[in-house]
Amino acid sequence: MTDRRCHARELLIAALGEVERELAAPTCQLRPDQLGACRATLQGYLVALDGDALPPKRERGETLGRLVHDSWPYDLPLGTAILKAERAFRNV
């Protein structure tokens, strides 16, 4: 596994952990359906990364980035973790 893949994997796992913590003990007043969508998308990214089934870069969207930017507070650490993970996945 390349360094980029390893780094993306680490960021995805960290973001998933933060989403799980927020779902288990809400502190940010985020909608559970949005957190569930984040969890499902991040898990899908991880499966694609681990399974070597990556779509072409031009087909890797910014689904979570739009959700975070449009709906969540600007300075939310969870949002930053999700954005970093998605960006790393797009750049693998």
N, CA, C and O atoms as a GROMACS GRO file, in nm:
protein
  368
    1MET      N    1   0.086  -0.118   0.000
    1MET     CA    2   0.000   0.000   0.000
    1MET      C    3   0.090   0.124   0.000
    1MET      O    4   0.186   0.132   0.076
    2THR      N    5   0.057   0.220  -0.086
    2THR     CA    6   0.137   0.341  -0.097
    2THR      C    7   0.119   0.430   0.026
    2THR      O    8   0.026   0.412   0.105
    3ASP      N    9   0.209   0.525   0.039
    3ASP     CA   10   0.199   0.620   0.150
    3ASP      C   11   0.069   0.699   0.146
    3ASP      O   12   0.008   0.724   0.249
    4ARG      N   13   0.028   0.738   0.026
    4ARG     CA   14  -0.098   0.814   0.013
    4ARG      C   15  -0.216   0.731   0.058
    4ARG      O   16  -0.306   0.780   0.127
    5ARG      N   17  -0.217   0.605   0.018
    5ARG     CA   18  -0.326   0.517   0.059
    5ARG      C   19  -0.327   0.498   0.210
    5ARG      O   20  -0.433   0.504   0.273
    6CYS      N   21  -0.211   0.476   0.267
    6CYS     CA   22  -0.202   0.457   0.413
    6CYS      C   23  -0.250   0.582   0.486
    6CYS      O   24  -0.324   0.574   0.584
    7HIS      N   25  -0.209   0.698   0.437
    7HIS     CA   26  -0.250   0.823   0.500
    7HIS      C   27  -0.402   0.843   0.488
    7HIS      O   28  -0.468   0.881   0.584
    8ALA      N   29  -0.454   0.816   0.369
    8ALA     CA   30  -0.599   0.829   0.349
    8ALA      C   31  -0.674   0.732   0.439
    8ALA      O   32  -0.776   0.768   0.498
    9ARG      N   33  -0.624   0.611   0.450
    9ARG     CA   34  -0.688   0.510   0.535
    9ARG      C   35  -0.691   0.557   0.681
    9ARG      O   36  -0.793   0.544   0.748
   10GLU      N   37  -0.580   0.610   0.729
   10GLU     CA   38  -0.572   0.659   0.867
   10GLU      C   39  -0.672   0.772   0.891
   10GLU      O   40  -0.740   0.774   0.993
   11LEU      N   41  -0.681   0.864   0.796
   11LEU     CA   42  -0.774   0.976   0.811
   11LEU      C   43  -0.919   0.928   0.806
   11LEU      O   44  -1.003   0.979   0.880
   12LEU      N   45  -0.949   0.831   0.719
   12LEU     CA   46  -1.085   0.777   0.712
   12LEU      C   47  -1.123   0.708   0.842
   12LEU      O   48  -1.234   0.727   0.892
   13ILE      N   49  -1.033   0.629   0.897
   13ILE     CA   50  -1.060   0.560   1.023
   13ILE      C   51  -1.080   0.660   1.137
   13ILE      O   52  -1.168   0.643   1.220
   14ALA      N   53  -0.997   0.764   1.140
   14ALA     CA   54  -1.009   0.865   1.245
   14ALA      C   55  -1.142   0.940   1.232
   14ALA      O   56  -1.210   0.963   1.333
   15ALA      N   57  -1.180   0.976   1.111
   15ALA     CA   58  -1.307   1.047   1.091
   15ALA      C   59  -1.425   0.958   1.127
   15ALA      O   60  -1.522   1.004   1.188
   16LEU      N   61  -1.417   0.831   1.088
   16LEU     CA   62  -1.524   0.738   1.125
   16LEU      C   63  -1.538   0.727   1.276
   16LEU      O   64  -1.649   0.724   1.329
   17GLY      N   65  -1.426   0.721   1.345
   17GLY     CA   66  -1.429   0.715   1.490
   17GLY      C   67  -1.495   0.837   1.552
   17GLY      O   68  -1.572   0.826   1.647
   18GLU      N   69  -1.466   0.953   1.497
   18GLU     CA   70  -1.527   1.076   1.548
   18GLU      C   71  -1.677   1.080   1.520
   18GLU      O   72  -1.756   1.125   1.604
   19VAL      N   73  -1.717   1.032   1.403
   19VAL     CA   74  -1.860   1.026   1.371
   19VAL      C   75  -1.931   0.930   1.467
   19VAL      O   76  -2.038   0.961   1.518
   20GLU      N   77  -1.870   0.815   1.491
   20GLU     CA   78  -1.929   0.717   1.584
   20GLU      C   79  -1.942   0.775   1.724
   20GLU      O   80  -2.044   0.753   1.790
   21ARG      N   81  -1.842   0.848   1.770
   21ARG     CA   82  -1.848   0.911   1.902
   21ARG      C   83  -1.961   1.013   1.909
   21ARG      O   84  -2.032   1.022   2.009
   22GLU      N   85  -1.977   1.089   1.803
   22GLU     CA   86  -2.083   1.190   1.801
   22GLU      C   87  -2.221   1.123   1.797
   22GLU      O   88  -2.315   1.172   1.859
   23LEU      N   89  -2.233   1.014   1.726
   23LEU     CA   90  -2.360   0.941   1.724
   23LEU      C   91  -2.392   0.882   1.861
   23LEU      O   92  -2.508   0.882   1.904
   24ALA      N   93  -2.290   0.832   1.929
   24ALA     CA   94  -2.310   0.768   2.059
   24ALA      C   95  -2.340   0.869   2.170
   24ALA      O   96  -2.422   0.844   2.258
   25ALA      N   97  -2.273   0.982   2.164
   25ALA     CA   98  -2.291   1.085   2.267
   25ALA      C   99  -2.292   1.222   2.201
   25ALA      O  100  -2.188   1.289   2.196
   26PRO      N  101  -2.407   1.265   2.150
   26PRO     CA  102  -2.414   1.392   2.076
   26PRO      C  103  -2.370   1.512   2.159
   26PRO      O  104  -2.413   1.531   2.273
   27THR      N  105  -2.283   1.593   2.098
   27THR     CA  106  -2.237   1.715   2.164
   27THR      C  107  -2.252   1.837   2.073
   27THR      O  108  -2.247   1.950   2.120
   28CYS      N  109  -2.270   1.813   1.945
   28CYS     CA  110  -2.268   1.923   1.847
   28CYS      C  111  -2.404   1.958   1.790
   28CYS      O  112  -2.413   2.047   1.705
   29GLN      N  113  -2.509   1.891   1.832
   29GLN     CA  114  -2.644   1.915   1.784
   29GLN      C  115  -2.654   1.900   1.632
   29GLN      O  116  -2.716   1.982   1.564
   30LEU      N  117  -2.592   1.795   1.581
   30LEU     CA  118  -2.600   1.763   1.439
   30LEU      C  119  -2.712   1.664   1.416
   30LEU      O  120  -2.746   1.586   1.505
   31ARG      N  121  -2.768   1.666   1.297
   31ARG     CA  122  -2.878   1.574   1.265
   31ARG      C  123  -2.827   1.431   1.253
   31ARG      O  124  -2.729   1.408   1.182
   32PRO      N  125  -2.890   1.336   1.320
   32PRO     CA  126  -2.847   1.196   1.314
   32PRO      C  127  -2.846   1.140   1.172
   32PRO      O  128  -2.761   1.058   1.139
   33ASP      N  129  -2.940   1.184   1.087
   33ASP     CA  130  -2.941   1.133   0.950
   33ASP      C  131  -2.819   1.182   0.872
   33ASP      O  132  -2.767   1.110   0.787
   34GLN      N  133  -2.772   1.303   0.900
   34GLN     CA  134  -2.652   1.353   0.835
   34GLN      C  135  -2.528   1.277   0.884
   34GLN      O  136  -2.440   1.244   0.806
   35LEU      N  137  -2.524   1.251   1.014
   35LEU     CA  138  -2.412   1.174   1.068
   35LEU      C  139  -2.413   1.032   1.011
   35LEU      O  140  -2.307   0.976   0.980
   36GLY      N  141  -2.531   0.974   0.998
   36GLY     CA  142  -2.542   0.841   0.939
   36GLY      C  143  -2.495   0.839   0.794
   36GLY      O  144  -2.430   0.744   0.751
   37ALA      N  145  -2.528   0.944   0.720
   37ALA     CA  146  -2.481   0.955   0.581
   37ALA      C  147  -2.329   0.968   0.577
   37ALA      O  148  -2.264   0.910   0.490
   38CYS      N  149  -2.273   1.044   0.670
   38CYS     CA  150  -2.126   1.056   0.677
   38CYS      C  151  -2.063   0.921   0.707
   38CYS      O  152  -1.965   0.882   0.644
   39ARG      N  153  -2.120   0.851   0.804
   39ARG     CA  154  -2.066   0.720   0.839
   39ARG      C  155  -2.070   0.626   0.719
   39ARG      O  156  -1.970   0.561   0.688
   40ALA      N  157  -2.184   0.618   0.651
   40ALA     CA  158  -2.199   0.527   0.537
   40ALA      C  159  -2.102   0.564   0.424
   40ALA      O  160  -2.041   0.476   0.364
   41THR      N  161  -2.088   0.692   0.397
   41THR     CA  162  -1.998   0.736   0.290
   41THR      C  163  -1.853   0.707   0.324
   41THR      O  164  -1.778   0.657   0.241
   42LEU      N  165  -1.813   0.738   0.447
   42LEU     CA  166  -1.675   0.712   0.489
   42LEU      C  167  -1.646   0.562   0.487
   42LEU      O  168  -1.537   0.521   0.446
   43GLN      N  169  -1.740   0.481   0.529
   43GLN     CA  170  -1.723   0.336   0.524
   43GLN      C  171  -1.707   0.289   0.379
   43GLN      O  172  -1.626   0.202   0.350
   44GLY      N  173  -1.786   0.347   0.289
   44GLY     CA  174  -1.774   0.313   0.147
   44GLY      C  175  -1.638   0.351   0.092
   44GLY      O  176  -1.580   0.276   0.013
   45TYR      N  177  -1.588   0.466   0.131
   45TYR     CA  178  -1.454   0.507   0.088
   45TYR      C  179  -1.350   0.407   0.138
   45TYR      O  180  -1.259   0.369   0.064
   46LEU      N  181  -1.364   0.366   0.262
   46LEU     CA  182  -1.268   0.272   0.321
   46LEU      C  183  -1.272   0.137   0.250
   46LEU      O  184  -1.167   0.078   0.223
   47VAL      N  185  -1.390   0.089   0.221
   47VAL     CA  186  -1.405  -0.038   0.149
   47VAL      C  187  -1.341  -0.028   0.010
   47VAL      O  188  -1.269  -0.118  -0.032
   48ALA      N  189  -1.367   0.081  -0.058
   48ALA     CA  190  -1.309   0.101  -0.192
   48ALA      C  191  -1.157   0.107  -0.184
   48ALA      O  192  -1.088   0.050  -0.269
   49LEU      N  193  -1.106   0.174  -0.084
   49LEU     CA  194  -0.961   0.188  -0.067
   49LEU      C  195  -0.897   0.054  -0.034
   49LEU      O  196  -0.794   0.019  -0.091
   50ASP      N  197  -0.956  -0.020   0.057
   50ASP     CA  198  -0.902  -0.150   0.097
   50ASP      C  199  -0.918  -0.255  -0.011
   50ASP      O  200  -0.834  -0.345  -0.024
   51GLY      N  201  -1.024  -0.246  -0.089
   51GLY     CA  202  -1.052  -0.346  -0.190
   51GLY      C  203  -0.992  -0.317  -0.325
   51GLY      O  204  -1.012  -0.393  -0.420
   52ASP      N  205  -0.918  -0.208  -0.337
   52ASP     CA  206  -0.857  -0.172  -0.464
   52ASP      C  207  -0.961  -0.144  -0.572
   52ASP      O  208  -0.933  -0.161  -0.690
   53ALA      N  209  -1.080  -0.100  -0.531
   53ALA     CA  210  -1.188  -0.072  -0.626
   53ALA      C  211  -1.213   0.078  -0.636
   53ALA      O  212  -1.328   0.122  -0.629
   54LEU      N  213  -1.108   0.154  -0.651
   54LEU     CA  214  -1.123   0.299  -0.655
   54LEU      C  215  -1.180   0.345  -0.788
   54LEU      O  216  -1.132   0.302  -0.894
   55PRO      N  217  -1.279   0.430  -0.784
   55PRO     CA  218  -1.327   0.488  -0.910
   55PRO      C  219  -1.223   0.587  -0.963
   55PRO      O  220  -1.136   0.631  -0.887
   56PRO      N  221  -1.230   0.621  -1.090
   56PRO     CA  222  -1.137   0.722  -1.142
   56PRO      C  223  -1.149   0.852  -1.062
   56PRO      O  224  -1.256   0.885  -1.011
   57LYS      N  225  -1.039   0.924  -1.053
   57LYS     CA  226  -1.038   1.046  -0.971
   57LYS      C  227  -1.148   1.144  -1.010
   57LYS      O  228  -1.207   1.208  -0.924
   58ARG      N  229  -1.174   1.156  -1.138
   58ARG     CA  230  -1.276   1.253  -1.182
   58ARG      C  231  -1.416   1.214  -1.136
   58ARG      O  232  -1.507   1.298  -1.138
   59GLU      N  233  -1.435   1.089  -1.096
   59GLU     CA  234  -1.565   1.043  -1.049
   59GLU      C  235  -1.579   1.043  -0.897
   59GLU      O  236  -1.684   1.007  -0.844
   60ARG      N  237  -1.475   1.083  -0.828
   60ARG     CA  238  -1.481   1.090  -0.682
   60ARG      C  239  -1.531   1.229  -0.643
   60ARG      O  240  -1.458   1.327  -0.652
   61GLY      N  241  -1.654   1.235  -0.600
   61GLY     CA  242  -1.719   1.362  -0.570
   61GLY      C  243  -1.680   1.421  -0.436
   61GLY      O  244  -1.594   1.370  -0.365
   62GLU      N  245  -1.748   1.529  -0.404
   62GLU     CA  246  -1.728   1.599  -0.277
   62GLU      C  247  -1.858   1.598  -0.198
   62GLU      O  248  -1.900   1.701  -0.146
   63THR      N  249  -1.919   1.484  -0.190
   63THR     CA  250  -2.049   1.471  -0.124
   63THR      C  251  -2.046   1.522   0.019
   63THR      O  252  -2.130   1.603   0.059
   64LEU      N  253  -1.950   1.475   0.095
   64LEU     CA  254  -1.944   1.515   0.236
   64LEU      C  255  -1.901   1.660   0.252
   64LEU      O  256  -1.945   1.728   0.344
   65GLY      N  257  -1.815   1.705   0.165
   65GLY     CA  258  -1.772   1.844   0.171
   65GLY      C  259  -1.889   1.940   0.157
   65GLY      O  260  -1.897   2.040   0.228
   66ARG      N  261  -1.978   1.908   0.066
   66ARG     CA  262  -2.097   1.993   0.048
   66ARG      C  263  -2.186   1.989   0.171
   66ARG      O  264  -2.237   2.092   0.216
   67LEU      N  265  -2.205   1.870   0.225
   67LEU     CA  266  -2.288   1.856   0.345
   67LEU      C  267  -2.231   1.937   0.460
   67LEU      O  268  -2.303   2.012   0.525
   68VAL      N  269  -2.102   1.921   0.485
   68VAL     CA  270  -2.037   1.990   0.597
   68VAL      C  271  -2.041   2.141   0.577
   68VAL      O  272  -2.074   2.215   0.669
   69HIS      N  273  -2.007   2.187   0.458
   69HIS     CA  274  -2.003   2.331   0.434
   69HIS      C  275  -2.142   2.394   0.434
   69HIS      O  276  -2.158   2.508   0.480
   70ASP      N  277  -2.240   2.322   0.385
   70ASP     CA  278  -2.374   2.380   0.375
   70ASP      C  279  -2.454   2.373   0.505
   70ASP      O  280  -2.541   2.458   0.528
   71SER      N  281  -2.426   2.274   0.591
   71SER     CA  282  -2.517   2.249   0.703
   71SER      C  283  -2.455   2.259   0.842
   71SER      O  284  -2.528   2.273   0.940
   72TRP      N  285  -2.325   2.252   0.852
   72TRP     CA  286  -2.264   2.244   0.985
   72TRP      C  287  -2.194   2.374   1.022
   72TRP      O  288  -2.157   2.452   0.934
   73PRO      N  289  -2.174   2.396   1.152
   73PRO     CA  290  -2.098   2.514   1.195
   73PRO      C  291  -1.957   2.512   1.134
   73PRO      O  292  -1.897   2.406   1.118
   74TYR      N  293  -1.908   2.628   1.102
   74TYR     CA  294  -1.780   2.642   1.032
   74TYR      C  295  -1.662   2.584   1.109
   74TYR      O  296  -1.574   2.523   1.049
   75ASP      N  297  -1.657   2.602   1.238
   75ASP     CA  298  -1.539   2.568   1.317
   75ASP      C  299  -1.551   2.432   1.389
   75ASP      O  300  -1.485   2.411   1.490
   76LEU      N  301  -1.631   2.343   1.339
   76LEU     CA  302  -1.655   2.215   1.403
   76LEU      C  303  -1.540   2.118   1.372
   76LEU      O  304  -1.516   2.088   1.255
   77PRO      N  305  -1.467   2.068   1.474
   77PRO     CA  306  -1.356   1.977   1.449
   77PRO      C  307  -1.398   1.850   1.374
   77PRO      O  308  -1.321   1.798   1.292
   78LEU      N  309  -1.517   1.799   1.400
   78LEU     CA  310  -1.565   1.682   1.329
   78LEU      C  311  -1.574   1.710   1.179
   78LEU      O  312  -1.536   1.625   1.098
   79GLY      N  313  -1.622   1.826   1.143
   79GLY     CA  314  -1.630   1.863   1.002
   79GLY      C  315  -1.494   1.869   0.937
   79GLY      O  316  -1.477   1.825   0.823
   80THR      N  317  -1.396   1.923   1.008
   80THR     CA  318  -1.260   1.930   0.956
   80THR      C  319  -1.203   1.790   0.934
   80THR      O  320  -1.139   1.765   0.832
   81ALA      N  321  -1.226   1.700   1.028
   81ALA     CA  322  -1.176   1.562   1.014
   81ALA      C  323  -1.239   1.493   0.893
   81ALA      O  324  -1.172   1.422   0.819
   82ILE      N  325  -1.368   1.515   0.874
   82ILE     CA  326  -1.438   1.454   0.760
   82ILE      C  327  -1.385   1.511   0.629
   82ILE      O  328  -1.363   1.436   0.533
   83LEU      N  329  -1.366   1.641   0.623
   83LEU     CA  330  -1.317   1.704   0.501
   83LEU      C  331  -1.176   1.656   0.467
   83LEU      O  332  -1.146   1.629   0.350
   84LYS      N  333  -1.089   1.644   0.566
   84LYS     CA  334  -0.954   1.594   0.542
   84LYS      C  335  -0.956   1.451   0.490
   84LYS      O  336  -0.880   1.416   0.399
   85ALA      N  337  -1.042   1.368   0.548
   85ALA     CA  338  -1.050   1.229   0.506
   85ALA      C  339  -1.101   1.218   0.362
   85ALA      O  340  -1.048   1.141   0.283
   86GLU      N  341  -1.204   1.295   0.330
   86GLU     CA  342  -1.257   1.290   0.195
   86GLU      C  343  -1.156   1.342   0.093
   86GLU      O  344  -1.143   1.286  -0.016
   87ARG      N  345  -1.086   1.447   0.127
   87ARG     CA  346  -0.984   1.503   0.038
   87ARG      C  347  -0.872   1.402   0.014
   87ARG      O  348  -0.824   1.385  -0.098
   88ALA      N  349  -0.831   1.336   0.120
   88ALA     CA  350  -0.725   1.234   0.105
   88ALA      C  351  -0.772   1.119   0.016
   88ALA      O  352  -0.695   1.068  -0.065
   89PHE      N  353  -0.898   1.078   0.031
   89PHE     CA  354  -0.951   0.973  -0.053
   89PHE      C  355  -0.954   1.017  -0.201
   89PHE      O  356  -0.920   0.939  -0.290
   90ARG      N  357  -0.995   1.139  -0.224
   90ARG     CA  358  -1.001   1.188  -0.362
   90ARG      C  359  -0.863   1.194  -0.426
   90ARG      O  360  -0.850   1.178  -0.547
   91ASN      N  361  -0.760   1.217  -0.346
   91ASN     CA  362  -0.625   1.236  -0.400
   91ASN      C  363  -0.540   1.110  -0.404
   91ASN      O  364  -0.422   1.116  -0.440
   92VAL      N  365  -0.597   0.996  -0.368
   92VAL     CA  366  -0.519   0.872  -0.373
   92VAL      C  367  -0.495   0.835  -0.517
   92VAL      O  368  -0.431   0.733  -0.545
   0.00000   0.00000   0.00000
